[in-house]
Amino acid sequence: MALQLDPKLELWQSDGSHPSEAGSYLAACVFYATVFRESPVGLTYTANLPKVTARELQTVAAQTVLTFSPQWNLE
């Protein structure tokens, strides 16, 4: 979903195995939404990413986890 929203996002380091800072931030936002069952949108910590990028990743995490929570057995 993140790459569909912004194909220029680099979610992986050049080795293709390890996440980039943006990839790690996206994963953290997914964990946040999963654990707390609330949206990470609006969190002030951005991991040194541009605020616009952080907001996009927060939104993707929220939509993925909270919109499809039954699919992930979170209910």
PDB file as gemmi writes it, atoms N, CA and C in Angstrom:
CRYST1    1.000    1.000    1.000  90.00  90.00  90.00 P 1                      
ATOM      1  N   MET A   1       0.822  -1.196   0.000  1.00  0.00           N  
ATOM      2  CA  MET A   1       0.000   0.000   0.000  1.00  0.00           C  
ATOM      3  C   MET A   1       0.863   1.257   0.000  1.00  0.00           C  
ATOM      4  N   ALA A   2       1.946   1.229   0.773  1.00  0.00           N  
ATOM      5  CA  ALA A   2       2.816   2.405   0.856  1.00  0.00           C  
ATOM      6  C   ALA A   2       3.422   2.720  -0.504  1.00  0.00           C  
ATOM      7  N   LEU A   3       3.862   1.703  -1.204  1.00  0.00           N  
ATOM      8  CA  LEU A   3       4.479   1.930  -2.507  1.00  0.00           C  
ATOM      9  C   LEU A   3       3.461   2.316  -3.566  1.00  0.00           C  
ATOM     10  N   GLN A   4       2.230   1.891  -3.413  1.00  0.00           N  
ATOM     11  CA  GLN A   4       1.180   2.334  -4.327  1.00  0.00           C  
ATOM     12  C   GLN A   4       0.906   3.819  -4.127  1.00  0.00           C  
ATOM     13  N   LEU A   5       0.963   4.253  -2.875  1.00  0.00           N  
ATOM     14  CA  LEU A   5       0.730   5.659  -2.558  1.00  0.00           C  
ATOM     15  C   LEU A   5       1.889   6.531  -3.032  1.00  0.00           C  
ATOM     16  N   ASP A   6       3.109   6.035  -2.833  1.00  0.00           N  
ATOM     17  CA  ASP A   6       4.306   6.795  -3.208  1.00  0.00           C  
ATOM     18  C   ASP A   6       5.371   5.833  -3.712  1.00  0.00           C  
ATOM     19  N   PRO A   7       5.404   5.586  -5.031  1.00  0.00           N  
ATOM     20  CA  PRO A   7       6.360   4.627  -5.589  1.00  0.00           C  
ATOM     21  C   PRO A   7       7.829   5.012  -5.364  1.00  0.00           C  
ATOM     22  N   LYS A   8       8.099   6.241  -4.996  1.00  0.00           N  
ATOM     23  CA  LYS A   8       9.472   6.678  -4.768  1.00  0.00           C  
ATOM     24  C   LYS A   8       9.981   6.322  -3.373  1.00  0.00           C  
ATOM     25  N   LEU A   9       9.102   5.824  -2.519  1.00  0.00           N  
ATOM     26  CA  LEU A   9       9.529   5.440  -1.175  1.00  0.00           C  
ATOM     27  C   LEU A   9      10.587   4.348  -1.255  1.00  0.00           C  
ATOM     28  N   GLU A  10      11.595   4.482  -0.447  1.00  0.00           N  
ATOM     29  CA  GLU A  10      12.609   3.443  -0.355  1.00  0.00           C  
ATOM     30  C   GLU A  10      12.431   2.742   0.994  1.00  0.00           C  
ATOM     31  N   LEU A  11      11.793   1.585   0.959  1.00  0.00           N  
ATOM     32  CA  LEU A  11      11.493   0.855   2.183  1.00  0.00           C  
ATOM     33  C   LEU A  11      12.585  -0.141   2.542  1.00  0.00           C  
ATOM     34  N   TRP A  12      13.530  -0.369   1.625  1.00  0.00           N  
ATOM     35  CA  TRP A  12      14.600  -1.339   1.840  1.00  0.00           C  
ATOM     36  C   TRP A  12      15.950  -0.702   1.568  1.00  0.00           C  
ATOM     37  N   GLN A  13      16.955  -1.170   2.282  1.00  0.00           N  
ATOM     38  CA  GLN A  13      18.319  -0.742   2.002  1.00  0.00           C  
ATOM     39  C   GLN A  13      18.774  -1.380   0.691  1.00  0.00           C  
ATOM     40  N   SER A  14      19.917  -0.975   0.205  1.00  0.00           N  
ATOM     41  CA  SER A  14      20.384  -1.435  -1.103  1.00  0.00           C  
ATOM     42  C   SER A  14      20.579  -2.950  -1.176  1.00  0.00           C  
ATOM     43  N   ASP A  15      20.740  -3.621  -0.030  1.00  0.00           N  
ATOM     44  CA  ASP A  15      20.902  -5.081  -0.053  1.00  0.00           C  
ATOM     45  C   ASP A  15      19.582  -5.816  -0.289  1.00  0.00           C  
ATOM     46  N   GLY A  16      18.463  -5.074  -0.249  1.00  0.00           N  
ATOM     47  CA  GLY A  16      17.156  -5.670  -0.495  1.00  0.00           C  
ATOM     48  C   GLY A  16      16.660  -6.558   0.621  1.00  0.00           C  
ATOM     49  N   SER A  17      17.385  -6.610   1.723  1.00  0.00           N  
ATOM     50  CA  SER A  17      17.032  -7.486   2.827  1.00  0.00           C  
ATOM     51  C   SER A  17      16.679  -6.717   4.092  1.00  0.00           C  
ATOM     52  N   HIS A  18      17.381  -5.638   4.326  1.00  0.00           N  
ATOM     53  CA  HIS A  18      17.188  -4.863   5.551  1.00  0.00           C  
ATOM     54  C   HIS A  18      16.334  -3.630   5.280  1.00  0.00           C  
ATOM     55  N   PRO A  19      15.453  -3.297   6.207  1.00  0.00           N  
ATOM     56  CA  PRO A  19      14.600  -2.136   5.991  1.00  0.00           C  
ATOM     57  C   PRO A  19      15.387  -0.828   6.075  1.00  0.00           C  
ATOM     58  N   SER A  20      14.929   0.127   5.324  1.00  0.00           N  
ATOM     59  CA  SER A  20      15.462   1.486   5.415  1.00  0.00           C  
ATOM     60  C   SER A  20      14.844   2.148   6.646  1.00  0.00           C  
ATOM     61  N   GLU A  21      15.196   3.392   6.872  1.00  0.00           N  
ATOM     62  CA  GLU A  21      14.587   4.116   7.988  1.00  0.00           C  
ATOM     63  C   GLU A  21      13.077   4.222   7.782  1.00  0.00           C  
ATOM     64  N   ALA A  22      12.666   4.480   6.547  1.00  0.00           N  
ATOM     65  CA  ALA A  22      11.228   4.567   6.259  1.00  0.00           C  
ATOM     66  C   ALA A  22      10.548   3.215   6.453  1.00  0.00           C  
ATOM     67  N   GLY A  23      11.216   2.134   6.045  1.00  0.00           N  
ATOM     68  CA  GLY A  23      10.653   0.797   6.231  1.00  0.00           C  
ATOM     69  C   GLY A  23      10.517   0.434   7.694  1.00  0.00           C  
ATOM     70  N   SER A  24      11.517   0.794   8.484  1.00  0.00           N  
ATOM     71  CA  SER A  24      11.450   0.547   9.931  1.00  0.00           C  
ATOM     72  C   SER A  24      10.351   1.377  10.573  1.00  0.00           C  
ATOM     73  N   TYR A  25      10.202   2.603  10.122  1.00  0.00           N  
ATOM     74  CA  TYR A  25       9.166   3.479  10.671  1.00  0.00           C  
ATOM     75  C   TYR A  25       7.777   2.931  10.334  1.00  0.00           C  
ATOM     76  N   LEU A  26       7.607   2.470   9.109  1.00  0.00           N  
ATOM     77  CA  LEU A  26       6.328   1.874   8.725  1.00  0.00           C  
ATOM     78  C   LEU A  26       6.022   0.662   9.601  1.00  0.00           C  
ATOM     79  N   ALA A  27       7.003  -0.193   9.803  1.00  0.00           N  
ATOM     80  CA  ALA A  27       6.803  -1.372  10.660  1.00  0.00           C  
ATOM     81  C   ALA A  27       6.432  -0.946  12.081  1.00  0.00           C  
ATOM     82  N   ALA A  28       7.097   0.070  12.596  1.00  0.00           N  
ATOM     83  CA  ALA A  28       6.789   0.554  13.951  1.00  0.00           C  
ATOM     84  C   ALA A  28       5.358   1.084  14.023  1.00  0.00           C  
ATOM     85  N   CYS A  29       4.923   1.770  12.985  1.00  0.00           N  
ATOM     86  CA  CYS A  29       3.546   2.280  12.968  1.00  0.00           C  
ATOM     87  C   CYS A  29       2.536   1.139  12.914  1.00  0.00           C  
ATOM     88  N   VAL A  30       2.868   0.082  12.183  1.00  0.00           N  
ATOM     89  CA  VAL A  30       1.996  -1.101  12.130  1.00  0.00           C  
ATOM     90  C   VAL A  30       1.920  -1.747  13.516  1.00  0.00           C  
ATOM     91  N   PHE A  31       3.067  -1.882  14.179  1.00  0.00           N  
ATOM     92  CA  PHE A  31       3.071  -2.440  15.536  1.00  0.00           C  
ATOM     93  C   PHE A  31       2.240  -1.570  16.477  1.00  0.00           C  
ATOM     94  N   TYR A  32       2.398  -0.267  16.383  1.00  0.00           N  
ATOM     95  CA  TYR A  32       1.640   0.662  17.234  1.00  0.00           C  
ATOM     96  C   TYR A  32       0.142   0.437  17.038  1.00  0.00           C  
ATOM     97  N   ALA A  33      -0.300   0.427  15.788  1.00  0.00           N  
ATOM     98  CA  ALA A  33      -1.728   0.251  15.508  1.00  0.00           C  
ATOM     99  C   ALA A  33      -2.222  -1.109  15.986  1.00  0.00           C  
ATOM    100  N   THR A  34      -1.390  -2.121  15.880  1.00  0.00           N  
ATOM    101  CA  THR A  34      -1.774  -3.473  16.292  1.00  0.00           C  
ATOM    102  C   THR A  34      -1.863  -3.589  17.811  1.00  0.00           C  
ATOM    103  N   VAL A  35      -0.860  -3.102  18.497  1.00  0.00           N  
ATOM    104  CA  VAL A  35      -0.806  -3.229  19.952  1.00  0.00           C  
ATOM    105  C   VAL A  35      -1.857  -2.360  20.634  1.00  0.00           C  
ATOM    106  N   PHE A  36      -1.944  -1.106  20.208  1.00  0.00           N  
ATOM    107  CA  PHE A  36      -2.853  -0.173  20.884  1.00  0.00           C  
ATOM    108  C   PHE A  36      -4.225  -0.108  20.245  1.00  0.00           C  
ATOM    109  N   ARG A  37      -4.370  -0.718  19.076  1.00  0.00           N  
ATOM    110  CA  ARG A  37      -5.626  -0.702  18.325  1.00  0.00           C  
ATOM    111  C   ARG A  37      -6.152   0.712  18.157  1.00  0.00           C  
ATOM    112  N   GLU A  38      -5.220   1.591  17.843  1.00  0.00           N  
ATOM    113  CA  GLU A  38      -5.577   2.966  17.510  1.00  0.00           C  
ATOM    114  C   GLU A  38      -4.620   3.471  16.449  1.00  0.00           C  
ATOM    115  N   SER A  39      -5.049   4.495  15.783  1.00  0.00           N  
ATOM    116  CA  SER A  39      -4.298   5.023  14.661  1.00  0.00           C  
ATOM    117  C   SER A  39      -3.005   5.712  15.097  1.00  0.00           C  
ATOM    118  N   PRO A  40      -1.930   5.464  14.372  1.00  0.00           N  
ATOM    119  CA  PRO A  40      -0.698   6.189  14.638  1.00  0.00           C  
ATOM    120  C   PRO A  40      -0.672   7.567  13.972  1.00  0.00           C  
ATOM    121  N   VAL A  41      -1.690   7.884  13.190  1.00  0.00           N  
ATOM    122  CA  VAL A  41      -1.726   9.170  12.495  1.00  0.00           C  
ATOM    123  C   VAL A  41      -1.736  10.298  13.527  1.00  0.00           C  
ATOM    124  N   GLY A  42      -0.767  11.172  13.382  1.00  0.00           N  
ATOM    125  CA  GLY A  42      -0.653  12.296  14.295  1.00  0.00           C  
ATOM    126  C   GLY A  42       0.443  12.134  15.330  1.00  0.00           C  
ATOM    127  N   LEU A  43       1.065  10.952  15.378  1.00  0.00           N  
ATOM    128  CA  LEU A  43       2.186  10.793  16.300  1.00  0.00           C  
ATOM    129  C   LEU A  43       3.269  11.806  15.926  1.00  0.00           C  
ATOM    130  N   THR A  44       3.904  12.382  16.920  1.00  0.00           N  
ATOM    131  CA  THR A  44       4.870  13.437  16.644  1.00  0.00           C  
ATOM    132  C   THR A  44       6.254  12.914  16.301  1.00  0.00           C  
ATOM    133  N   TYR A  45       6.589  11.703  16.710  1.00  0.00           N  
ATOM    134  CA  TYR A  45       7.895  11.141  16.383  1.00  0.00           C  
ATOM    135  C   TYR A  45       7.908  10.763  14.905  1.00  0.00           C  
ATOM    136  N   THR A  46       8.921  11.231  14.177  1.00  0.00           N  
ATOM    137  CA  THR A  46       8.982  10.976  12.735  1.00  0.00           C  
ATOM    138  C   THR A  46      10.248  10.241  12.306  1.00  0.00           C  
ATOM    139  N   ALA A  47      11.109   9.863  13.230  1.00  0.00           N  
ATOM    140  CA  ALA A  47      12.339   9.122  12.912  1.00  0.00           C  
ATOM    141  C   ALA A  47      13.206   9.870  11.899  1.00  0.00           C  
ATOM    142  N   ASN A  48      13.231  11.162  12.006  1.00  0.00           N  
ATOM    143  CA  ASN A  48      14.017  12.013  11.095  1.00  0.00           C  
ATOM    144  C   ASN A  48      13.548  11.960   9.648  1.00  0.00           C  
ATOM    145  N   LEU A  49      12.361  11.418   9.412  1.00  0.00           N  
ATOM    146  CA  LEU A  49      11.787  11.434   8.071  1.00  0.00           C  
ATOM    147  C   LEU A  49      11.090  12.768   7.862  1.00  0.00           C  
ATOM    148  N   PRO A  50      10.932  13.200   6.621  1.00  0.00           N  
ATOM    149  CA  PRO A  50      10.117  14.395   6.385  1.00  0.00           C  
ATOM    150  C   PRO A  50       8.713  14.178   6.959  1.00  0.00           C  
ATOM    151  N   LYS A  51       8.135  15.214   7.506  1.00  0.00           N  
ATOM    152  CA  LYS A  51       6.815  15.074   8.145  1.00  0.00           C  
ATOM    153  C   LYS A  51       5.768  14.514   7.187  1.00  0.00           C  
ATOM    154  N   VAL A  52       5.847  14.903   5.934  1.00  0.00           N  
ATOM    155  CA  VAL A  52       4.875  14.407   4.948  1.00  0.00           C  
ATOM    156  C   VAL A  52       5.029  12.895   4.765  1.00  0.00           C  
ATOM    157  N   THR A  53       6.256  12.424   4.687  1.00  0.00           N  
ATOM    158  CA  THR A  53       6.504  10.989   4.532  1.00  0.00           C  
ATOM    159  C   THR A  53       6.041  10.230   5.765  1.00  0.00           C  
ATOM    160  N   ALA A  54       6.370  10.747   6.940  1.00  0.00           N  
ATOM    161  CA  ALA A  54       5.932  10.085   8.180  1.00  0.00           C  
ATOM    162  C   ALA A  54       4.418   9.997   8.231  1.00  0.00           C  
ATOM    163  N   ARG A  55       3.732  11.064   7.852  1.00  0.00           N  
ATOM    164  CA  ARG A  55       2.260  11.062   7.870  1.00  0.00           C  
ATOM    165  C   ARG A  55       1.717  10.037   6.876  1.00  0.00           C  
ATOM    166  N   GLU A  56       2.322   9.937   5.698  1.00  0.00           N  
ATOM    167  CA  GLU A  56       1.887   8.933   4.719  1.00  0.00           C  
ATOM    168  C   GLU A  56       2.027   7.520   5.296  1.00  0.00           C  
ATOM    169  N   LEU A  57       3.159   7.257   5.926  1.00  0.00           N  
ATOM    170  CA  LEU A  57       3.399   5.923   6.487  1.00  0.00           C  
ATOM    171  C   LEU A  57       2.474   5.646   7.666  1.00  0.00           C  
ATOM    172  N   GLN A  58       2.205   6.641   8.481  1.00  0.00           N  
ATOM    173  CA  GLN A  58       1.243   6.490   9.578  1.00  0.00           C  
ATOM    174  C   GLN A  58      -0.132   6.137   9.025  1.00  0.00           C  
ATOM    175  N   THR A  59      -0.519   6.814   7.965  1.00  0.00           N  
ATOM    176  CA  THR A  59      -1.835   6.590   7.352  1.00  0.00           C  
ATOM    177  C   THR A  59      -1.938   5.188   6.765  1.00  0.00           C  
ATOM    178  N   VAL A  60      -0.897   4.757   6.066  1.00  0.00           N  
ATOM    179  CA  VAL A  60      -0.889   3.405   5.498  1.00  0.00           C  
ATOM    180  C   VAL A  60      -1.004   2.362   6.603  1.00  0.00           C  
ATOM    181  N   ALA A  61      -0.253   2.531   7.666  1.00  0.00           N  
ATOM    182  CA  ALA A  61      -0.309   1.578   8.779  1.00  0.00           C  
ATOM    183  C   ALA A  61      -1.710   1.539   9.385  1.00  0.00           C  
ATOM    184  N   ALA A  62      -2.287   2.704   9.610  1.00  0.00           N  
ATOM    185  CA  ALA A  62      -3.631   2.762  10.195  1.00  0.00           C  
ATOM    186  C   ALA A  62      -4.653   2.086   9.292  1.00  0.00           C  
ATOM    187  N   GLN A  63      -4.604   2.393   8.013  1.00  0.00           N  
ATOM    188  CA  GLN A  63      -5.565   1.798   7.089  1.00  0.00           C  
ATOM    189  C   GLN A  63      -5.386   0.290   6.994  1.00  0.00           C  
ATOM    190  N   THR A  64      -4.175  -0.158   6.938  1.00  0.00           N  
ATOM    191  CA  THR A  64      -3.898  -1.587   6.796  1.00  0.00           C  
ATOM    192  C   THR A  64      -4.345  -2.375   8.021  1.00  0.00           C  
ATOM    193  N   VAL A  65      -4.000  -1.880   9.190  1.00  0.00           N  
ATOM    194  CA  VAL A  65      -4.303  -2.623  10.416  1.00  0.00           C  
ATOM    195  C   VAL A  65      -5.752  -2.436  10.845  1.00  0.00           C  
ATOM    196  N   LEU A  66      -6.206  -1.213  10.927  1.00  0.00           N  
ATOM    197  CA  LEU A  66      -7.512  -0.945  11.528  1.00  0.00           C  
ATOM    198  C   LEU A  66      -8.674  -1.207  10.581  1.00  0.00           C  
ATOM    199  N   THR A  67      -8.484  -1.011   9.293  1.00  0.00           N  
ATOM    200  CA  THR A  67      -9.556  -1.278   8.341  1.00  0.00           C  
ATOM    201  C   THR A  67      -9.767  -2.772   8.152  1.00  0.00           C  
ATOM    202  N   PHE A  68      -8.685  -3.522   8.235  1.00  0.00           N  
ATOM    203  CA  PHE A  68      -8.761  -4.964   7.997  1.00  0.00           C  
ATOM    204  C   PHE A  68      -8.494  -5.764   9.270  1.00  0.00           C  
ATOM    205  N   SER A  69      -8.844  -5.216  10.433  1.00  0.00           N  
ATOM    206  CA  SER A  69      -8.529  -5.888  11.692  1.00  0.00           C  
ATOM    207  C   SER A  69      -9.105  -7.317  11.801  1.00  0.00           C  
ATOM    208  N   PRO A  70     -10.294  -7.608  11.272  1.00  0.00           N  
ATOM    209  CA  PRO A  70     -10.753  -9.009  11.342  1.00  0.00           C  
ATOM    210  C   PRO A  70      -9.835  -9.955  10.551  1.00  0.00           C  
ATOM    211  N   GLN A  71      -9.304  -9.469   9.443  1.00  0.00           N  
ATOM    212  CA  GLN A  71      -8.399 -10.280   8.638  1.00  0.00           C  
ATOM    213  C   GLN A  71      -7.154 -10.651   9.427  1.00  0.00           C  
ATOM    214  N   TRP A  72      -6.721  -9.774  10.322  1.00  0.00           N  
ATOM    215  CA  TRP A  72      -5.516 -10.003  11.118  1.00  0.00           C  
ATOM    216  C   TRP A  72      -5.837 -10.616  12.487  1.00  0.00           C  
ATOM    217  N   ASN A  73      -7.116 -11.023  12.683  1.00  0.00           N  
ATOM    218  CA  ASN A  73      -7.562 -11.624  13.957  1.00  0.00           C  
ATOM    219  C   ASN A  73      -7.317 -10.686  15.139  1.00  0.00           C  
ATOM    220  N   LEU A  74      -7.649  -9.421  14.954  1.00  0.00           N  
ATOM    221  CA  LEU A  74      -7.433  -8.427  16.009  1.00  0.00           C  
ATOM    222  C   LEU A  74      -8.724  -8.048  16.721  1.00  0.00           C  
ATOM    223  N   GLU A  75      -9.765  -8.778  16.501  1.00  0.00           N  
ATOM    224  CA  GLU A  75     -11.034  -8.422  17.140  1.00  0.00           C  
ATOM    225  C   GLU A  75     -11.334  -9.333  18.296  1.00  0.00           C  
TER     226      GLU A  75                                                      
END                                                                             
